[in-house]
Amino acid sequence: MDATAPRTTGLAMPLLVLVSGIVATAGAFLGSGILGGTPIAEAAGGWLNEDSTPLAPASGAFRIWSVIYLGLLAYSVWQLLPAQRRSDRQGLLRPWAVAAMLLNSAWIWVVQFGWLNLSLVVIMALLAVLGRILMLLVSTGSSGRMDALIADGTFGLYLGWVTIATVANTSAVLGAAGFDGFGLPVTVLSSVVLAVAAVIGVATAWRSGGKVAPALALAWGLAWITVGRLDGGLESTGTAVAAGVAAAVVLMAAAVFRMMATPRVDPERIH
């Protein structure tokens, strides 16, 4: 046997990733109510529906979950291929991917039981895990277009969406606890929180070298907060404007950092 040949990972961990992907997807069906569970918008006292707090995205925002779950299933199958079983990058990602998908499923179950406060703990843990995954993706670099699409794309969207979902979850927990925002006007308090979300988005773009997927998902969620505050049961023009501005800032930051990270070609070297 050639000692220099790439080592192939055993099947145990790749199969655990596959099982975790299936579990996460099954949890999604439970959370939608299709498998008999309570729809997320109706669970936990309704504090996670689109009109529960000023920072809740309109219902259309949640369509992104279909893309994320499809990506997770694609990753779960793709990383089983022999080439990916020899990949050091995938070897580093697998334990964190398992943690992310199981935490996602745990969040749905916690909400099903109505444990709103615990749901915030779970989603913050999920956000931390996805942040770790992003750092691994950045430090290892993709091996090609499929790797970039399936791994970087899926987990980038996942991180961006969970960032804004954490904001909404936090707002729901505070609302359920009767927090009055220190007496500040709703628009002012919401704008401050949205500014923080934008800062997180800018920081993510900077640390990732302008990866597009996290910015797109975060901006998507922010844009749907705008929609929800302009057309819903909890209208707030000021909050809608703040969310729209935050979305634009996140997208512009990603574009700028991506251009800064792209190597420039010296025209003289072409000739």
N, C-alpha and C positions, 0 to 999 in steps of 0.2 A: 504493500500500500504506500502511495506517495505521501510522505510526511508533510509536504507543503500544500496538499490539496485542502480546500476549504472543508471544515468540519460540518457535518449535517446534524442539525438539532433533532433529538428524538421527537416522537409524535405526541408525547404527553402534554407539553405546554401548548403546542399549536391546536390540539384537540380541545384543550380547556378554553382557548380563545373562541373556538367555534361554538362550543356549548354556551359560553357567556353571551355571544352574539345572539344566539337563539333565545336565551333567557331574557335578554334585554328587549328583543322584538316582541316576545310573548307578553312582557310587561306593558309594552306600548298598547297592545290590543286590550289588555285589562284596563288600562287607564282611559282608553277611549270609550269603554262601556260595551264593546263588541263581545267580549268574553264574559259578560255578566257583572263586571266591576262597575263602580260608580264613576262616571266621567269626571275628569280632573276639575272641570269648571264647577261641578256640583259637590265635590268632596270637600272635606275640611271646612264645613260651614259656608261654602261658596266664596271663601276668601281668595281663591286663585282664579276667579273668572275675570272676564275682560273689563268689567265695570266695578271691581271690588276696591281698587285704589287708583290714585292718579298715575301711578307708574306701571299699571297693568297694560300690556299690549293688547290690541284688538285681536279677535279670534283668528283672523287670517294669518297672523304671525306664526301660528303653530303648524302651518303647512310645512315649515322647514323641517319638522321632525321626520316627515316621510323621506326627505333627502338624506338626513343624517342616519336614520335606521337602515336605509338602502346601502349607504356607504359602509356602515358597520358590518352588515352582512357580507358585502363584497370584500371588505378587509378580512373578515373571519375566514372566508374561503380562500382568498388569494394568498394569505400568509401560510397556508398549508402546502403550497406548491414547493417542490424540491429546491428551486432556486432561492425562495424566500426562507426556507428552513436552513439554508447555508448563510443567510444574511445576518451579520452581526447587528445591524440596525434593527431588524425585526426581533432579534433575540432580546435587545434592550427594551423594545416597545411592548412586547407581549404581556409582561406582568402588570404594567400600567394600563394597558388596554383592557385586561380582565377586570382590574379594579374599577375602571371607569364604567364599564358596562354593568357590573354588578351593583355599583352605587346608584346607577341610573334606575335599575330595577327596584332597588331598596327604596329610593325616593318615592316611586309610584306606590309601593305597598304602604309606606309610612303615611302618605296622603290618604290612601284608601281607608286607613284606620282613623283618620281625622287628627293625626298628631302633627299639627301645623308647626309647632316650635321645633320638633325633631326634624321636620322636613328641611328646615333652614340649615341645621347642622349637617345633614346629609348632602345637600346641594353645595354647601361651602367646601366640604371634603371633595366632592366631585370636581369643583372648580380648581382646587389645588392640584388634583391628579392630572387634569387636563393641561394645567400650566406646566407641570413637569413633563408631560408628553410633548408639548410644544418645544421646550428646551432641548429635549432629546432629538426631535425632528430637525431643529436648527443645527445642533452640534454634529449630527451624523451626515446630513445631506442626503437627498434622494438619489437613488441609483438609476433613475430614468423617469419617463413620463408616467408610466403606470404607477410607480411608487409615489410620485408627486401627487397624482390624482387621487389614488385610493387611500394612502396613508396621510400625507400632508393635507389634502383636500378635506377628507372626512373629519379628521380630528381638529383641523382648523375651524371648520364650520361648527363643530361640536363646542369648541372652546368659546367662540364668539357668541353663540346662542346662549350657552350656560351663563356667560357673564351677565347678559341682560336678564336672564331668567332668575339669577341670584338677586338682582336688584328688585325684581317684582316680588320674589318670595320674601325678601326682607321687608318690603313695604306691606305685604299681607300680614306678616307676623306682628309688625308694629301696629297696624290698623286693628287687628283682632285684640291686641292688648290695650287699646284705647289711647295710644300715644297721640298727643295733640300737636306735635311738632314744635314744642316750646312756645306755642302761641303764634308762630310765624304764619303768614299767608301761605296757602297751599302752593301757589305758583312759585313763591320764593324758595320754599323747602324742596319742591320737586326739581326746580332748576339747579339747585346746589347738588342734589343727588345725580342728576343727569350730567352735570359738569364732571363729577367724579367718574362716572361711567365713561365719559369721553376721554378723560385722562388715562384711564385704564386701557382704553382702546389705542390711544397714541403710544403708550408705553409698550403694549403688545406689538404694535407695528415696528417700533424701534428695536425691540429685542429680537424680533423675528426677521429683521431685514426687509420688512414690507410685505410679508406674506399676505396674500389677498383674501383667503378664505375666512380667517378670523374677523377681519374688518367687514367683509360682506355680511356675515351673520349678525355681528353686533349692530351694524347700521340697519340691517333688516328689522331687527327687534325695535330699535329706536324709532324707525320710520312708522312702525305699527303702533307705537305709543302715540305718535302724532295723530294717526288715523283714529285711534280710540278716544282721544281727547277732543277731537273735532266732531265726531259722529258717534255718539253713544250716550249712555245714561249718566256719565260723569264728565261733562264737557269742561274744558279748561284751555282757552286759547293760549295763554302764557306757557303752560306746560307743553302744549303741542309745538309751539315755536321753539322752545328750548330743546325738545327731543329732536326736532328737525335739524337744528343747528349742530347738535351733538353728533348726529348721523353724518352730516357733511364733513365735520372736523375729522372724524374717524377715517372716512374714505380718503380725504385729502392727505392725511398723515401716512396712510398706507402707500399711497401713490408716491409721495415724496421720498419715503424711506426705501421704497423699492427702486426708484431711480438712482438713489445714492448708493444702493448695494449692487447695482448692475455695472459690471466692468465696462469702461469705455474703450472703444476700439480706435487705435491711432490710425487715421486715414493713410498716413505715409507707409504703414506696414502692409497695407493691402497691395501696394504696387511693388 
